[in-house]
Amino acid sequence: MHHQTLTLNPHTLIPNNGLRYSHPFSIQNPNSRISQFRINGYNCRRSYVIRSNYVPVNCKSYGIEVPVSEKRAISSINLSSEKEIDVTTLGNLCVDVVLNVPELPPSSFDERKHYMEQLSKSPPDKKYWEAGGNCNMAIAAARLGLRCNVIGHIGDEIYGKFLLEVLHDEGINVIGMREEEDDIINKMSSEYETLLCWVLVDPLQRHGFCSRADFSKEPAFSWMRTLSDEVKSNIKKSKVLFCNGYGFDELPAGLISRALEYAVEVGTSIFFDPGPKGKSLAVGSPEEQDALVKLLRLSDVLLLTSDEAESMTGLRNPIAAGKELLNEGVRTKWVIIKMGSKGSVLITRSGISCAPSFQVNVIDTVGCGDSFVAAIAYGYIHDMPLVHTLTIANAVGAATATGCGAGRNVANLQKVTELIKESNLNEDETFWKIEVDENSNRGDVTILSKIEVNGNGNGFFNRVNLQKVVSEVLHRLELPLADGILSS
């Protein structure tokens, strides 16, 4: 998605405000030793195997068998006027506390836990706090002009008040998840507090991550058991419900499954990005495996990096992996593979759309994936051409990479439009030919290109001219700015 041209020096990556740089595959618990796994298929008429100690899972036991003939009917998009909310995120609401430390936390479980407890005794300066988790996606979506809500738990202490203030300032509504009968007890317990993620950066710019979710077999808010009427109403009114793998750190897997099932029932489109957590979920508890299977099969849109797609399917070629996930889905319309500095590809049942990335000077990749998802939701909701959707998503992700950190630091609309106007595309036609060859009928492949060729260019790609796309994308994005609906 991004072309990195800066030298990685400590002063560039970690400024004094402590904002972090992290590899997109960083796992919150550095002690985890998670082997790769492979899902050979999700068709409910046969069992499949998750290849990590060969854990067998039978989909029939999950009650999600759907005849193939019904796939098309189930997958119809419901974006009717009654759905007044554009995007709602599920879980993964946290505050990142980003600190420079002389050395990273120790490796042993007990020592790490003690280390985190010492950190937690006194709150660091507020300048080191930032909204994290799904707040990144919601903020990026709101800055594109989408109406956004977040569902999750935020405590009543100083961190929770900070998070509520940030979201309120971005025009994002918070729908709280709680158990009414446990309200008094939980408010007195640490289990009711806002989840913190301590992001620790040593002098060599290496990162360590600590949160209380790392030190328990149960999710941080394991006391949650039901979906309230308010939560259900919000899901029903939403066009898109977004879930990611880190939501399992906070919410019980069974609760996530029930939210997913309800979204299907009320015609809300589901977006799922498993992230690096997908590996551990695939070999997790039966409830986690159940929820993962449902999310992979019942989501309308799946978003993965090329490495994650290979882990899920065992297929090295990202387009082949995407096709596998698409074919095994019940409701799946789009599978989107994020391919780093090369760009992104969107796979449907009728074709493949490719968009090279925009070249930028990368300062920090934190929040880029979340910003990318927000823009995909924007294109999906507005029924934009697929290449246009990828173009916006690449631009929003790349614009975020030019700043430091996520949360309130994700790209705003003005920065996105400026980057699109520059049209500095990282074209690598040889790369795309290799990825596409033998995985599609060439006439079904559309690619964003600087080359002004109409129709099927050179018999390989169906080219879409960059300047034409830029003109059409900018027209849509700049309308809210011109009308004063959104600030720059």
N, C-alpha and C positions, 0 to 999 in steps of 0.2 A: 504494500500500500504506500510505502514511503521510500524516498531515495535519500539515503543518509550521506551528507557531504561534510559534516563537521567532524573535527577530531574529538574523540571522547576525552575531554579533560575535566577534572573535578569541578572547576569553577563554572564550566558551562553546564554540566549536568545537575549539580546540586548547589544552587545558590544559597545564600545565607538564610533564606526563609525556609529551607529544609525540604522543599518539594522534591519528589522522588523520580528517579528514572528506574524502570524495571523492565526486564524481559517479559514479553507477553505470555510466556509459559511458566512464570514464577508461581509456585504453589505455596499457599499460605502456611502450611506446616512443613518447614524444611526437613523435619525428621522423617517424613513419609518416604517410603521406598515402594513406589507404585510401578509395577511392571506394565508393559504395553498389553493391550487386549485387542481382540478382534471379534466383531459381531458378524457372523456369517449370513444372517438374515433375520427379518422380523416378521415374516409371513406367518400368520397365526395358524395356518394349516400344517405347519411343521415346527419342530423345536429348533432352537438355535443355540449356539455355544458362544459364551464369552471366553475368549482364549486367555485366561490367566488362571492357572490351575484348573482349566477346563470346567468352569462352573456351569452346569446345564440349567437353562431356564426355559420353561414352556409357556408360551404366550396365552394358551387357552385358559390357564389358571387365573389370568388377570381380567377375564371378562371383557376383552376388547376385540373379539373376533368380528370382522366386518367383511361381508362378501365383496369380491372384487367388483362386481357389477354396481355396487353402491358407492364406490370410491368417488366418482365424479360428482354425484349428488351431494355427498358430504362435504366436498372440498369447495363448494361455491362460496364466494366472498359475501359476507353480510356487512355492508357498510351503510345501512339504511339510516334515515334521518333520526331514528330513535336512539342511535348510538352517538350521544353528544360529546363523549370523551374520545380523543384520538388514540392515546397511548396510556396504558397503565402498567406499571412494573410490579412484580410480585416479590416481596422480600428483599434481602441483601441491602438494607439501609444501615449504614455505619458511618462513623467519623474516623477518618485517617488522622493519626497523630504522627507527624513526620519529624524525626530527630536525627541529628548528627551525633554519633557515638564513637568513642575511641576504639571499640572493638564490638563485633557482632555477638549476639547472645550465645551462651554455651550450647553444646549439642545435646547434652543429656536432658531427658524429660523433666526431672525434678529441678535441675539447675535452671532450665529455661523458665519453668513455672515460677520459681522464686524470683528470677530476674524480672519477669513481667509484673509480679506483685509489687516489687520495689518501685517499678516505673509508675504503677497505678496509685501509689500512696498520695502523691501530690500532683495536681494537674499542671502540665507545662503551659507556657505562655500561649495565649490564644492564637498568636500569629503562626503557630505550628499546626493548627487544626485545619482540616478541610473536609468537605462532604465527600463521601466515598461510596463504593459499591454501585448500586443501581441509580443513585443520585446523579452519577455522571451521565448516564443515558437519558434520564428525564430532563436534566438541564440542557443537554445538547438538543433534544427534541423540542423543548419549549422555545429555545432560541431560533429554531427553524419555523416557529409559528404554530406548532402543534399544541393542542390542549392536553395537558399531562396530569396524571395523578400517580401517586405511589402508594402501594399497599404494604404495610409492614408494621414493625413495632419500634417506637421511639420512646425512650424513657423520659422521666420528669426531672432529670438532674441537669447539670449545666451543659453537658454535651448534647443531650436531647433538645434543650432549648436553642442551642446554637444551630443544630441541624434543621429544626423547624423554621428558624429565622431565615436561613439560607434558602430553603425551598420556597418559603413564602415570598421572598424577594424575587425569585425567578418565576413566580406565578404558578407554582405547582401545589396542588392540594394533597394532603396526607390523609389516607384512610387507615386508621389504626386497627391493628389486629390484637384482640385481647379476650380473655375469659372473664366475663363479668363477675362470676362467683369467687374468682381468685384475686380480684382486684386489690383488696386491702393487703392481703398476704404478699402478693408479688411486688407491690410498691415498696415494701420493706426489705425486699431481697435483692441481692446483686443480680439475680437472674432476670430482674425486671428492668435493669439499666440498659441504656443504649449500647449497642455493640461497638467497641473500639478496635481498630486495627493499628497496632504500633508498627510503624514503618521505620526501620533503623538503618542508618547509612554510615558505614565506616569510612576512614580516610581514603581507602582505595575505591570508594564508590560501590562497594558490594552491599547487598541488601539482606536484611533479615526481617521477618514478619512475625508478629506475635498478636494473638487475640485469645480470649478465653475459650473460643470455639476449638482451639487447637488442643486443649487439655481435657476434653470430655468426649466420651463416645456418643453423647446425646447432643442434639442441636442446642444452640444458645437459648432458644426460647421453646424448649421441649414441652413446656406447660400449655402451649397452644394446642387445642384439639378440634376446634370447630370453626367454620366459616360463618361469620355473623351476617345478619340480613344486610347490613350496610356494605360489607365486603362483596356479597353476592350482587347487590344492586349496582355497585360500581363496575364489577366485571361485565354485567349484562349491558351496561351503557357504553362500554368501551369497544372501539373498533379493533384494537390490538392489545393483547395481554402478553407482556414480555417476561420471560423467565431465564435465569442463567444458573449455571452449576453452583455458584457460590450461595445461592438462596438456600441450599441444603445445610449450610453452616448455621443458619438461624432457625429455619422452619422444619418441623417434622416432615419426613417424606410422604407420609399418608395425607397430611394436610395439603401439600403441593399437588398430589394426585387428585384430591377432591376438587381443588381449584381448577385444575386442568379439565376434569370431567365436566364441571359446571360451565366452563367457557365453551366447550364443545356443544353442550346442551343449548346454550343461549345464542349460539352463532357468532361468538367472538373469535377472531383470528388469533392464533397462538404463534409467537416467535420464541425460539429456543436457541440459546448459545451455551453449549455445555462447558466450554472453556477447559482448562486443565483439570477441573474437578471431574470431568467425565470419566477419567481413568479410574479414580478411586470409587466413584459411584457404581461402576460396572462390576466391581468386586466387593461392594459394600453389603449392607444388610439386605434381606429379601425385600423390604419396603423400598429401599433406595434403588435396587435393581428394577423393581416394578415401576417406580416413578420414571426412571430413566427410559425404560422401554416405551412407556406411554408417551413421553415427551418426544422421543425420536420418531414414533409412528404417527402421532396425532397432531403434531405441530404443522401449521400451514407453511412456515418459513423456518428453515434450519440455517444457522450461521456457524461456520467452523473455520479454523485456520487449516492450512494444508496438512500440517502435522496431526492435528486432531482428526481430520477426515481419514487419514491413513490409519490412525489408532482405532477408529470405529469400524473400519471395513477391511483392513489388511491390504488395501490397494494403494500403491505408491503414487500413481497418477491421480492428481486431485480431481480431474474431470471424471475419470472412471469411478472414483470414490463417491463423488457427488451423485452420479447416476445411480449407483448402488443404493444410496440413502433415499433418493427420490423414488426409485422403483419399489422399495420395501415400505414406503410410507403409505398411510391410508388417506390422509388429508393433504399430504405434502404437495405444495405448488412450486415452491422455490427452494433450491439448495444453493447457498452462497458460500463460496470458498475464498477466504482472505489469503492472499499470497504475498504478503509483505511488500517489499519494494517493487515487485512486478505488477501489482494491481489486484484485481479481483475478478471472479467469474461467477455468473448466475446461470444455473442449470434448471430448465423446465422440461416438461414432457415433450415439448415441440421444438426445442432448440437450445443453443448455448449463446450467452452474451458475455463478451470479454471487454474489460476496460483497463488499460494500463494506468499506473499510478501517476500522480503529479509529483514532480521533483521539487523537494523543499529541503531547507537546512533543518535537520531534525535536532531539536533540543531535548525533547522528552516524549517518550511513547506512551506514558501513562494516560489512560482515557481515550486513546485513539480508537480502540475496538468498540468501546461504548458509544463514541460519537458516530462511528461508522454505522452501527445498528440503528441509531436514531434517524439517520438519513435514509436508510433502507425502508424504515417504517414510513417516512415522509413520502417516498416514491410509491410505495405500496398503497397507501391511503389515497393518494391523489391519482392513482391509476396511470402513472407516467410510463413511457416506453422503458424497457429494461435497461438499455444502455444509458439512458438519461439518469435512471435511478442509481446505477453503479457510479456514474460520473460524479453525482452529488455526494454519494457516500465516500468515494475516494477523496474528494475535495475536503469534506468535513473532517475526516480522519487525519488528513495531511495538515490541515490548518491547525488542528489541536496539537499536532506534533511540533509545531513551531513555537509553542509556548512551554511553560513549566507547570507540570502537574495537571490534575483533573479537577473535578468539582467545579468551582466557579471559574476555573482557568481553561475550561474547554472552549473551543472556538466559538466566536459569535458570528452572526450572519454577515457582517461587513467583511470580516477576515476571509470568510468562505468565498464571497463573491469576488474579492480582490484576487484570490488565488486562481479561481476559475478564469477570470479575465486574462491572467498571465498565460494560461494555456501551455504551461511548460510540462509537456507530457513525456513520460519515460517510456518511449516506444521500444520494444524489443520483439520484432516480428518473428525472428527465429525461435525465440522462447515459446511464443504462442503456437507456432506451427507444430513444434515438438509435442506440446501438451495436448493439442487438439487432434493431431493425426491418429487415426485408428480408433478414436473414441467418439466419432460422430460422422454423419454425412456432411461433407464440407459446406454444402449449400445452406446448412442449418446453423452455421456459426456466424454470429455478428460481432464485429469488433470496432471499437472507437479508434479512429485513425486520423492523423494529420493529412494523409494523402487524399486528395480530392478525386475520388473515384466513385462513381455511382454504381450501385448494384454489386455484383459479385466480382470483386477485384482479383485479378490474376487467377481466377478459378479456385481460390482457396477460401477467402473470407468474403462475407458480405459486409463491406465497409460502411461505417456511418461517419460522416465528416465531422471532425472535432469542432470546427467553427459553427456549424449548423447546430450541433448539440449545445454548445456554449451559449449561443444566442437564445435558444429556447429555454434553457435552464435558467439563465440570468433573468429573463423576462418574468418567470414565475417567482424566483427568489427575491427579486428587487421590488416587487409590488408592495409587500408589507412595509418595507423601508420607506418607499415613496409616499405611502399613505399614512406614515407615522404610527402604524400599528405596532411595529417592533422598534426598539432602540438599537443602535449599532454597537 
